[in-house]
Amino acid sequence: MESHQQLRSTEEWERRVGRSVRELRLQADLTQAELAERANVSLSSVRHLEAGKGSSLSTLLRVVRALDRTDWLEALAPPAPGVSPIALLRATREADRRQKVRVRHGAARGRPA
């Protein structure tokens, strides 16, 4: 069964994000003009974003960064996972095993080990 969030339309998401941006702006005690200046976007872009009337991805990213909410961005695009310690251990063991095989084969052929 699909959740209500999955059933929301694009327009509903735009309105929801716009309300959140407005709330964050007010909490930061900023006017729309001040936020626009901080984000390096036009005042009309901030107004459209807050009203849920559409916005470019660039505008959204700039505004979210200006409001110091990059955690939103991390939720959308989490950082790539780091190297797994187990995978690193396995690779190291495999490299060691291969080195030992080369050394043994070299010694068997009369080459110095």
ABEGO torsion letter per residue (X at the ends): XBBAAAABBAAAAAAAAAAAAAAAAAAAGBBAAAAAAAAGBBAAAAAAAAAGAEBBAAAAAAAAAAAGAAAAAAAABBBBBBBBAAAAAAAAAAAAAAAAAAAAAAAAAGBBX
